[in-house]
Amino acid sequence: MKSNFSFYYLLVSSFFLYSHVAAINKIASFVPPAAPFGTKVPSDAVATGYGLFTLNNENKNRRRFDRSRHVSFAKKKKAGGAATKKIQVKMLKHVPGTGQAGQVVMVTPAFFNNKLRPTASAEIISDEAVEEAELKAKAKQQLKMNAVKAAQEDLEGFDVVIKRKAGPEGNLFGGVGPKVIIEELDKQLANELWKTKGVKIVSVVDEDCEEIKGDIKHIGKFSAKIDLTADTFGEFGILVEKEK
């Protein structure tokens, strides 16, 4: 019995000894690359005839190169898109952020085809058509300014007579406001300009040059200032008389 135990003990000891020696031989078969004393060698470093070569560095360099190539391509693509030629269109409707009706603007072909043309908001217009439209607009503006100047001259020294019911002390039973004044002016000095949008009475003063706030409420002589167009005014007199 004792001899059997010794045999098994010897067998197990031999097995562990053999495993230990094999492990030592396996470790000894790896010769680490030469490196300066104190230098930490990365676990992924490979020894070559030119020194240590790290796989991670290669991957990092490859990723850096791919990224720079991607950025360069994106910049070229962006630069190419910015150079897209725009076309000239005339706005037929007001489109927020693009232009008002009648305005000539520059837009990309894609925006015109996808947004403006399907909604009939604009039409393509040539340089010749733009020049012709500008000439017509200038001629129209000149005609308007001529009409304004003529009206301004007609108003000089002209008095609009307005008759209203009034009490014994001259107080009117109903006030005379800007709308009534314009209506009476058109009756007594007909001119299409008085009906133009923007033409309005801006002030009325009495004989003492005191400005009337609101409507005229008593008989007397007054002076009115009328806005004919931008920065152009006319003046005329107003005679408010008691209706008999």
Buried (B, 14 or more C-beta within 10 A) or exposed (E): EEEEEEEEEEEEEEEEEEEEEEEEEEEEEEEEEEEEEEEEBEEEBEBEEEEBEBEEEEEEEEEEEEEEEEEEEEEEEEEEEEEEEEBBBBBBBEBEEBBEEEEBBEBBEEBBEEBBBEEEBBEBBEEEBEEEBEEEEEEEEEEBEEBBEEBBEBBEEBBBEBEBEBEEEEEBEEEBEBEBBBEBBBEEBEBEBBEBEEBEBEBBBBEEEEEBEEBBBBBBEBBBBBBBBEEEBBBBBBEBBBEE
